[in-house]
Each structure stands twice: as structure tokens, then as C-alpha cells.
Amino acid sequence: MKKLLTIAALIGVTSLSFGQGTVNFFNTTKTTVRTNSAVGGPTTGVMDVTPNHYYFALFAAPTTTTTVGAIGVSDGAWTFTGLYANNSATLGVFSGGTVALPVNAAYAAGSTVNMFAAGWSDSVGTTVAQAQSFMAQGTHAFNGWYGQSIVATGIVLGGGPTPAGTPFGTLANQAGSFSLLLQPIPEPSSFALAGLGAAALMIFRRRKQ
């Protein structure tokens, strides 16, 4: 009886592990992430490991969803998979490893999804929520980089004998190189106008009193 219970438990654990879809959440030097040094300027090189550290989040959607909004982290058609990655010691490369997605019917082993990655500098924050809040501001008081890949289509999640899905690469359906771009901050003249406005308001209040 004990042997039967042990076998049943092992089968249950095996089934659960195979039920979670797996994905290769990393890119290579052939599909690098690039950055720029001026708002609107060209990307000047591959993502460095200093002075900024970078975070990446993986999103998934049904295969019928093929586009991403201007701010991917707030696009309702996409679901954050719960997976994060960081830039690696290799320039232009991030790595979260080969990982299993959270237990979810949409992410079961063998299921097919579309995917993209969003990335940002650590000055923005460490979470998707912080990146979303930063991007929603439009202009920013400090330097921060944000960007997202194109959509990788028809990614089959791994599990059991099926190898892990690979959204990032050089194949036609994969997401290739992409850029993290410096976001706009107010011009010095804007700060000056804001200061004059505040001073005028204070003078007006004093006169009113």
C-alpha cells in the first residue's frame, strides 16, 4: 500500500512539473539590447553593465494578439508572466535563465503564446508597476531608460519532452535586438518658468493677505 501511495505521489509531482510551461528568458550577443545617450538620439552602443543596472519583464498573450501599445506594461491585452530578468556580465545581454512560468492554464506545457519583453534602467525602479508609473508621467525629473522588444509569435512553451520555448533569437517569429531609450526630462527653461510661476503665486498670496 505504501509503495502505491509513493508512486501516486511521484506521478502527481511529475504531472505538476510537466504542467508548467517553460521558456528561455534570455537573449544572445546576436540579439543585443542597445541604449542611447540623448532623448531622440541614435542608439550608441550595446547595453552596458554600468553605470545602470537593467531589469526585464516577460509578457504573454494569446496568439491572436500581435501588437503592443506604446507602453507595453499597461497594455490590457498582455499579461505579465511574473518572470523578471537582469542584464548579464555580457554587454547587451539579459538573462533570467530557462524558467517555468507560474501555474496557469494559459501557460501550460505545450501551449502556444505570443511574447515580448519590456526593459528599463534601475533608476526607474525594480518592478513592472514602477516602470508603468514612470512611463505614464510623460516627462521625468531624472534620467531613465525604457524600451520593449517586438512581439515573438507562436512560442510553444516547453515541458516534459518538449524543449523550452525561445522568444528571443534571429528566427522570423522571434524577437531580435531592441533598444532602451532615454526618456524626456523637462528643459531648463521649463524649470525656470515653473520657478517664476511659483514665485508669482507666492507674491499674489502675500498681497491678498
N, C-alpha and C positions, 0 to 999 in steps of 0.2 A: 504493500500500500504506500509506504514511504517513497519507494522508487517511482511509483506512478505520479505521486504529488510533486516530486522533484522534477520529473520530466515535464509535467504540465507547467510548472513554474518557469522552467527554462524556455519552453515553447512560447509562453506568454511574453517573457522578456525579449526573446528574439523577434517576435512579431511586432512588439512596440518599437524596437530599434529599426526594423525594416520599414515601419510605418512613417517614420520621419524622413522627409526628403533631404538630400544632402546637396551642397553646392560648393564650388570652388570660388571663394570670395577673395580673389586676388587678381592682379594683373601682372604683366611682364614688361621687360625693357622694350619689347616690340609694340606695346600699347601703353605708352607712358602718360602720366598726368603732368601737365605743364602749368606755369603761372606767368603772370605779367607783373610789372613794377609801376605801372601808371594806369589810371582809370581810362578805359577805352584804348589803351595801347596794345601793341602786339605781345603775344606770349614770348618771353625772353629766354626761356630755358625750362628744363625739367624741374619738377618739384624737388626742393632741397629738404634736407632733414633739419636745417637750421636757417634762420632763427625761429621759424614757426614749425609747430607740430601740427599734423593734419588728421582729421577724422573723416571716415566714410561710412555711409549707411546704405544698406541694400533694400530696395523696394521691389515689390512684385504686384502683378495684376493679371487678370485673365488674358488670354491670347487675343481677345477682341480689342484690347486697349493697346494702341500702338504709338500714342503721343504723350508727351509730358508737358504740363503747363510751365509758365515762366518761373514759378517757384515750386519745384517738384515736391518739396517736403510738405506742401499744403494742398497738393492736388488730390481731391477726394477719390479719384479713380484708382489710386495706388495705395497699397498697404505697406507700411514699414514692417519688414520681416523680423525685426528685433535683433538683427545682426549688425555689428559695427566692425570696422577695420581701421588700422592705423598705417601711416606711412612707414615704410621699412628702412633699413640701413642702405638700401639701393636707391639711388636718385630716381625719382619719377615713379616709384613702385609702392603700392599699398598691399597689405596682406592681413586678412582675417583668417586665413587658412582654409582647409576643407572642413566645412562645418555642417551640422544638421540644423534645419530650420525648426522653429517651435512646433509643437504638436498642433496641427491644424489640418482640417480636411483638404484645404486648398493647397497645402504644401506636402501632401503625402508622397511617398516614394513612387516614382513613375509618372507623377502628374506633370503637365506641361504648362509653363507660365512665361510671361514676358517680364523682363527685369531691367532696372537701371540703378546706377549708384549716384548719390549726391555726396559731395565732399566740401569741407570747409576748414579754415585755419583754427587753431585753438584759441585765438583771440576772440572768435565768435562764440565759443562755448564748446561743450563736450557732448551735447545731446542733440537729437533731431529737433526737439522743442525749442532749444536755444537758437539753432540755425534758422528755424522758421520765424522766430521772433525777430531776429536780426534782419533777415531778408524783407520782412514786412515793413520795416522802417523806411525804406527807400533811400534815405541818406543817413550817414553814420558819423558818430563823433570820433571814431578810431578806425584804424586800418583792419580790414578783414577780407579774406578771400573766400569765394563760394563758386561752385560750378557743379555740373552734372553731366553724366555720360548720355549718349543716345540710348535708345531702347534696344536691348538684346531680345530677340524674338524666338519663340518656340524652344525655350530651355527646358529640357527634360530633367527633373530632379532625380538624383541617384538614390540608391537604397538596395540592399541585398546584392544581387549580381549586377545591377545597373550602376555604372560609374557616376560619380558626382557631376551635376550639371556645370557647365563652364560658360558664364555670361560674357566674360571678357577675353578677347582674343582678336585674331585677324580674319576669322571667317565672316562670310557675308551677313550672317544672322547675329553676330556677336557685337558687343560694344567695344570700340577701339580706343584710341587716345582721346583725351578730352582735357579741358582747361579749367583751372580755378582762377577766377578773375577778381582783381582788386575792386571792391565796391566803392561807390562815390561817397565822398565826405564833403560837407559844406565848404565853399570857397572862403578865404579870409574875409572878403568883402561882405559875405553873408553874416559872418560872426560880428563884423563891425556894425552892420545895420541892426542886428539883434541887440547889440550893446547900446546903440543910440536909442532904440525903441524903449529899452528898459529904463534908461536914464530919463527920457521924456516922460514916461509913465510915473516915475518917482516924483519928478518936479510937479507934474499935474496934481498928484495926490497931495503933496505938501501945500500947494496953493489952495487946494479945495478945503484943506483943514483950516 
